[in-house]
Amino acid sequence: MWQFVFVLVAVLAGLSDGQTINKEVGSYQQFECDVTFPSSYLLNWMRGDEIVARVVNDAITARSSNFTDRVSIVGQQKALGVTSLRITDAGEFFCSVSDFATVNAPVNSARQTLFVYTRPTVTLPYSEYVVDAGGDVTFTCTVTSYPSSNVTWEHPDGTRSTGDVLRLRNATSQSQGQYRCSADNGFGTDMQYVDLVVREPTRPPPGGSEGQTGTSGGLTGGVIAAIVVVCAVLVLAGIMAAVIFVMKSKKKHQPEKPVVTASPVKEKAADDWDLTSTRRPQNGMNGNGHMARPAAEGKPADPYFYTEAPPRDTSSYYSQASRQPRPGDPYWTPSPPPSQAGWSSPPQSPSADLDYVHMTLQHAPAGSRRPIVGMVYDA
């Protein structure tokens, strides 16, 4: 009796009308298995002739390669859950249950038809088109959807045209404005807008020369030529200014050549010095060519000794002071030497005027470390 009831339920379930389920791509769907399960059973979830999942006594033993880990068995009624739906998942789903205790045919549930869709997406390459008056323009509306969408173009004046491509010929000022592309596939809609700008040709000014044509914002040939000439003149002027600046800079930084004048007095100065005698001024001039004051008679001698040669006149003698004397070398005493053999003191003249130099050539005794140069000024 129980077996008869089981077969009757299965037949009635198989004759029942199917159900269509619409799902968006990426969503989740659960299919119910509306049959009575025996204590020991084999359950196959089918999509048409394909086994999506096989269940033996509550354990999944096999899955289709098209679904892999996207399917699961849910609840006591062994419902089939599918995640991340794809367009290729569409089809008729049903469950088939077999009783291991009998040899009767399996019992199938009602069929559930799955349809997977995508909403339309409209894309336009540009948001604005510019065309000259009398020209042609083509708008292309790209729509992505499943199933395919109905595409409609709406003109600024309210008129409509179908198709994803809209062509306008001989555009006029009445053609410009905003155009709308809309798409509808029954599961969703989308739309995008594009602006059309029509440029009118420029008109020559009153009294102007004939034959001047062009679009708004254009330049005539004469204006362009004038601009080119002005630019060329400015470039040449800039180059000339740069060259002049460089030449002046080089001349400014070039060192000036020194002016050399002959000085026979200075060249003769070293020759005028007599190392063994005192040369007094003659005719108001010293022996080295410099002006001298007349000697003052009856003045005391200058008591000071100088260890440096007079500048400009005794450079050849002063340069010898860098070395130490050796025994027997001549030297100039910087101070009065002691009274002993081989030494002599400068003569004392009653004069306080420093007009010329009296120098005495001496020889350094053995072991002497005195400097070489010594001078006494007297009258």
Phi and psi in degrees as a GROMACS rama.xvg file:
@    title "Ramachandran Plot"
@    xaxis  label "Phi"
@    yaxis  label "Psi"
@TYPE xy
-65.042  -37.5022  TRP-2
-66.0227  -35.2441  GLN-3
-65.9051  -43.6442  PHE-4
-62.0724  -39.1025  VAL-5
-62.9316  -43.9806  PHE-6
-67.7968  -37.8007  VAL-7
-64.2856  -42.3321  LEU-8
-62.9847  -38.4722  VAL-9
-66.4735  -40.6557  ALA-10
-65.5583  -45.3154  VAL-11
-62.2217  -38.9197  LEU-12
-64.7378  -38.3173  ALA-13
-69.7147  -25.9995  GLY-14
-88.1948  -10.1169  LEU-15
-69.0476  153.62  SER-16
-66.6825  145.84  ASP-17
-77.7742  169.336  GLY-18
-124.566  136.696  GLN-19
-102.886  129.857  THR-20
-120.257  123.857  ILE-21
-102.553  125.195  ASN-22
-133.927  144.656  LYS-23
-82.5413  150.627  GLU-24
-55.3131  134.814  VAL-25
89.8122  -5.37096  GLY-26
-87.3097  -173.997  SER-27
-118.145  143.813  TYR-28
-138.068  138.481  GLN-29
-120.659  126.828  GLN-30
-103.726  133.617  PHE-31
-94.4904  145.409  GLU-32
-109.004  99.3468  CYS-33
-92.768  58.5233  ASP-34
-128.558  164.366  VAL-35
-93.2662  129.113  THR-36
-93.3147  130.745  PHE-37
-72.8286  176.411  PRO-38
-66.427  -33.7936  SER-39
-127.37  120.508  SER-40
-145.555  166.612  TYR-41
-126.369  123.91  LEU-42
-116.01  128.01  LEU-43
-120.652  122.683  ASN-44
-91.7654  124.879  TRP-45
-115.627  148.737  MET-46
-124.015  97.9749  ARG-47
65.1805  -120.909  GLY-48
-95.6852  1.03001  ASP-49
-94.2042  132.274  GLU-50
-82.8825  113.921  ILE-51
-78.7838  -45.0726  VAL-52
-150.386  143.596  ALA-53
-117.124  131.942  ARG-54
-125.172  128.361  VAL-55
-120.735  111.974  VAL-56
49.8608  55.9513  ASN-57
74.386  7.23563  ASP-58
-120.379  131.218  ALA-59
-76.8754  123.153  ILE-60
-107.839  -15.2748  THR-61
-156.385  151.192  ALA-62
-137.536  153.29  ARG-63
-75.7945  146.858  SER-64
-67.591  -18.4807  SER-65
-77.9638  -15.5247  ASN-66
-119.304  -34.7012  PHE-67
43.1447  -117.356  THR-68
-86.2638  13.4776  ASP-69
-90.8988  -2.18013  ARG-70
-116.563  153.47  VAL-71
-153.797  161.496  SER-72
-102.462  128.478  ILE-73
-122.715  129.792  VAL-74
75.1905  179.941  GLY-75
-69.9699  -27.3539  GLN-76
-87.2056  9.18182  GLN-77
54.1601  47.6025  LYS-78
-67.2148  152.6  ALA-79
-102.315  121.176  LEU-80
-105.851  133.262  GLY-81
-125.206  126.69  VAL-82
-104.776  163.722  THR-83
48.5943  60.2976  SER-84
-60.3029  144.323  LEU-85
-118.921  161.848  ARG-86
-61.836  -33.7113  ILE-87
-74.5209  -6.7009  THR-88
-79.0996  -8.8236  ASP-89
-60.9453  145.959  ALA-90
156.464  -173.834  GLY-91
-95.3941  122.711  GLU-92
-109.683  140.344  PHE-93
-159.185  161.284  PHE-94
-107.534  148.396  CYS-95
-128.528  120.661  SER-96
-115.435  130.217  VAL-97
-116.602  141.95  SER-98
-97.118  122.386  ASP-99
-67.05  -20.7485  PHE-100
-82.9535  -12.3912  ALA-101
-129.125  172.696  THR-102
-110.506  18.4192  VAL-103
-71.5033  161.069  ASN-104
-65.7415  151.359  ALA-105
-65.7502  154.241  PRO-106
-99.6808  127.506  VAL-107
-106  144.459  ASN-108
-83.0858  176.923  SER-109
-66.0616  147.675  ALA-110
-82.7085  138.621  ARG-111
-122.514  117.318  GLN-112
-89.5441  124.807  THR-113
-103.419  131.847  LEU-114
-125.557  127.75  PHE-115
-111.354  130.564  VAL-116
-129.588  168.93  TYR-117
-129.995  144.775  THR-118
-75.1282  151.403  ARG-119
-70.7115  146.476  PRO-120
-129.824  122.181  THR-121
-100.006  135.673  VAL-122
-132.91  131.549  THR-123
-116.198  137.767  LEU-124
-67.7226  -32.2554  PRO-125
-136.784  154.577  TYR-126
-96.4136  -8.92937  SER-127
-152.16  140.815  GLU-128
-123.356  141.651  TYR-129
-122.935  127.542  VAL-130
-137.924  145.528  VAL-131
-74.1203  151.189  ASP-132
-58.1476  133.434  ALA-133
90.2428  -6.969  GLY-134
-86.89  175.293  GLY-135
-112.04  153.095  ASP-136
-144.534  146.547  VAL-137
-127.245  127.025  THR-138
-104.286  135.581  PHE-139
-122.882  126.229  THR-140
-111.563  116.574  CYS-141
-97.7537  126.79  THR-142
-123.865  131.043  VAL-143
-114.018  122.417  THR-144
-168.548  161.208  SER-145
-143.038  123.647  TYR-146
-67.9596  177.067  PRO-147
-61.1899  155.994  SER-148
-106.511  159.631  SER-149
-89.0455  123.783  ASN-150
-105.948  133.549  VAL-151
-132.92  134.682  THR-152
-103.417  130.377  TRP-153
-111.571  125.072  GLU-154
-83.2843  163.516  HIS-155
-59.083  -30.1957  PRO-156
-84.8882  2.78114  ASP-157
97.7521  -11.0187  GLY-158
-70.6631  157.709  THR-159
-126.816  151.307  ARG-160
-144.307  149.008  SER-161
-102.237  161.255  THR-162
106.465  153.888  GLY-163
-80.2919  -10.4896  ASP-164
-117.107  130.888  VAL-165
-122.36  123.971  LEU-166
-114.942  130.978  ARG-167
-117.495  129.464  LEU-168
-115.065  145.977  ARG-169
52.8813  60.4028  ASN-170
-64.4537  143.028  ALA-171
-129.141  179.488  THR-172
-62.9651  -24.1138  SER-173
-74.0212  -16.7281  GLN-174
-83.37  -22.4998  SER-175
-74.2708  155.888  GLN-176
143.15  -161.874  GLY-177
-104.424  130.161  GLN-178
-111.489  146.03  TYR-179
-123.564  131.083  ARG-180
-107.812  124.905  CYS-181
-126.719  147.887  SER-182
-132.831  142.688  ALA-183
-146.03  125.755  ASP-184
-118.167  14.6377  ASN-185
89.5431  -16.6309  GLY-186
-114.621  -4.10602  PHE-187
173.603  168.41  GLY-188
-135.248  158.54  THR-189
-155.207  156.098  ASP-190
-153.517  154.742  MET-191
-141.822  158.737  GLN-192
-121.231  150.926  TYR-193
-141.895  141.433  VAL-194
-103.081  141.214  ASP-195
-115.754  128.115  LEU-196
-116.326  125.855  VAL-197
-108.119  121.152  VAL-198
-93.6202  126.409  ARG-199
-83.6885  148.513  GLU-200
-68.1467  148.886  PRO-201
-74.1752  149.346  THR-202
-107.259  137.441  ARG-203
-66.2947  146.581  PRO-204
-66.2038  156.622  PRO-205
-58.5667  133.299  PRO-206
80.6384  2.13019  GLY-207
-75.9558  167.969  GLY-208
-70.2791  148.733  SER-209
-77.8011  156.009  GLU-210
92.3022  -1.43496  GLY-211
-86.187  115.278  GLN-212
-130.248  166.845  THR-213
152.525  172.061  GLY-214
-90.1658  167.779  THR-215
-60.2087  135.801  SER-216
89.3881  -3.72061  GLY-217
-80.5683  165.076  GLY-218
-120.736  141.509  LEU-219
-75.3772  165.733  THR-220
-64.3294  -37.0109  GLY-221
-63.9536  -41.0579  GLY-222
-64.8732  -42.2798  VAL-223
-62.6342  -43.0466  ILE-224
-62.3294  -40.4869  ALA-225
-63.4927  -40.8225  ALA-226
-62.634  -41.5652  ILE-227
-62.7246  -43.6682  VAL-228
-63.2377  -44.3759  VAL-229
-61.5141  -43.4916  VAL-230
-61.9254  -41.053  CYS-231
-63.6539  -42.5265  ALA-232
-62.2265  -42.8872  VAL-233
-63.3416  -39.2943  LEU-234
-64.3796  -45.6746  VAL-235
-62.3785  -41.1711  LEU-236
-62.5552  -39.7311  ALA-237
-64.0529  -40.051  GLY-238
-64.6618  -44.8809  ILE-239
-62.4986  -40.949  MET-240
-63.115  -38.8185  ALA-241
-65.4398  -41.0481  ALA-242
-64.0777  -44.5041  VAL-243
-62.1129  -41.1953  ILE-244
-62.902  -42.5811  PHE-245
-64.3864  -42.8699  VAL-246
-63.7075  -41.7245  MET-247
-65.7148  -37.925  LYS-248
-63.8329  -42.4544  SER-249
-64.4662  -41.7051  LYS-250
-66.815  -34.7078  LYS-251
-68.6802  -38.3376  LYS-252
-88.5692  -3.60268  HIS-253
-76.842  125.361  GLN-254
-65.8666  141.613  PRO-255
-76.1381  142.782  GLU-256
-76.0018  131.961  LYS-257
-68.3081  146.536  PRO-258
-93.5819  118.66  VAL-259
-104.821  126.408  VAL-260
-118.945  141.412  THR-261
-69.4131  141.768  ALA-262
-127.643  82.7268  SER-263
-64.4605  -25.7953  PRO-264
-67.0465  -43.2122  VAL-265
-67.7413  -40.2693  LYS-266
-63.328  -28.79  GLU-267
-87.8837  -7.75385  LYS-268
-63.0003  -43.8072  ALA-269
-65.6725  -33.865  ALA-270
-72.1638  -22.2891  ASP-271
-78.4572  -14.0528  ASP-272
-79.8051  131.627  TRP-273
-113.202  119.059  ASP-274
-77.8464  -9.80549  LEU-275
-115.628  -4.51841  THR-276
-146.657  165.175  SER-277
-98.4635  127.54  THR-278
-104.044  119.856  ARG-279
-92.0124  158.247  ARG-280
-65.7931  143.219  PRO-281
-123.671  127.954  GLN-282
59.2442  35.371  ASN-283
78.97  9.91889  GLY-284
-125.583  140.208  MET-285
-75.2592  167.75  ASN-286
-65.2372  -22.15  GLY-287
-91.2701  6.45321  ASN-288
94.5232  1.52284  GLY-289
-95.9573  156.434  HIS-290
-66.2712  142.35  MET-291
-132.304  148.917  ALA-292
-88.9436  151.372  ARG-293
-61.8212  144.802  PRO-294
-68.1675  138.422  ALA-295
-93.7882  121.568  ALA-296
-82.5137  148.386  GLU-297
78.9722  9.57953  GLY-298
-94.4657  148.578  LYS-299
-66.8206  153.339  PRO-300
-70.1773  151.492  ALA-301
-69.5393  119.911  ASP-302
-82.8831  -2.59506  PRO-303
-94.4803  145.209  TYR-304
-109.137  146.456  PHE-305
-120.83  134.373  TYR-306
-98.0556  5.41582  THR-307
-123.916  143.668  GLU-308
-73.5262  150.628  ALA-309
-59.8606  140.28  PRO-310
-66.4499  149.863  PRO-311
73.644  -18.7726  ARG-312
-112.337  -28.2062  ASP-313
-123.637  31.9584  THR-314
-65.218  -32.449  SER-315
-69.6486  -28.6535  SER-316
-84.4569  -38.649  TYR-317
-66.3746  -27.7859  TYR-318
-67.4065  -14.8356  SER-319
-84.422  0.361819  GLN-320
-82.747  0.501373  ALA-321
-81.2163  -12.0317  SER-322
-113.08  160.449  ARG-323
-85.2565  145.724  GLN-324
-74.0512  151.633  PRO-325
-108.929  161.102  ARG-326
-55.0727  130.069  PRO-327
91.9378  -9.29789  GLY-328
-77.6566  148.755  ASP-329
-73.0012  150.989  PRO-330
-153.174  168.244  TYR-331
-113.945  126.217  TRP-332
-77.7399  130.635  THR-333
-83.5009  -10.9464  PRO-334
-147.585  163.638  SER-335
-59.4218  124.338  PRO-336
-73.6841  162.309  PRO-337
-68.9872  157.933  PRO-338
-80.3467  101.386  SER-339
-157.551  171.152  GLN-340
-65.8709  140.47  ALA-341
90.0838  -6.26794  GLY-342
-116.121  151.399  TRP-343
-141.865  149.141  SER-344
-100.781  150.705  SER-345
-66.5379  149.759  PRO-346
-68.4098  146.539  PRO-347
-99.0144  118.115  GLN-348
-118.482  136.217  SER-349
-72.8707  76.8595  PRO-350
-145.366  139.455  SER-351
-111.346  1.02409  ALA-352
-85.6155  133.332  ASP-353
-97.0598  74.1693  LEU-354
-96.9167  -33.6346  ASP-355
-150.522  176.501  TYR-356
-113.16  136.686  VAL-357
-110.074  124.691  HIS-358
-128.916  145.168  MET-359
-121.722  128.202  THR-360
-86.295  124.721  LEU-361
-125.645  169.895  GLN-362
-115.945  136.978  HIS-363
-77.5771  128.854  ALA-364
-65.7154  165.545  PRO-365
-62.2659  137.127  ALA-366
80.1091  2.6307  GLY-367
-75.6211  138.923  SER-368
-118.341  24.4932  ARG-369
-73.7707  153.958  ARG-370
-67.1338  165.646  PRO-371
-83.1644  -34.8298  ILE-372
-100.259  131.964  VAL-373
-151.493  136.699  GLY-374
-138.507  149.496  MET-375
-129.113  128.978  VAL-376
-93.2673  133.021  TYR-377
-146.102  -177.364  ASP-378
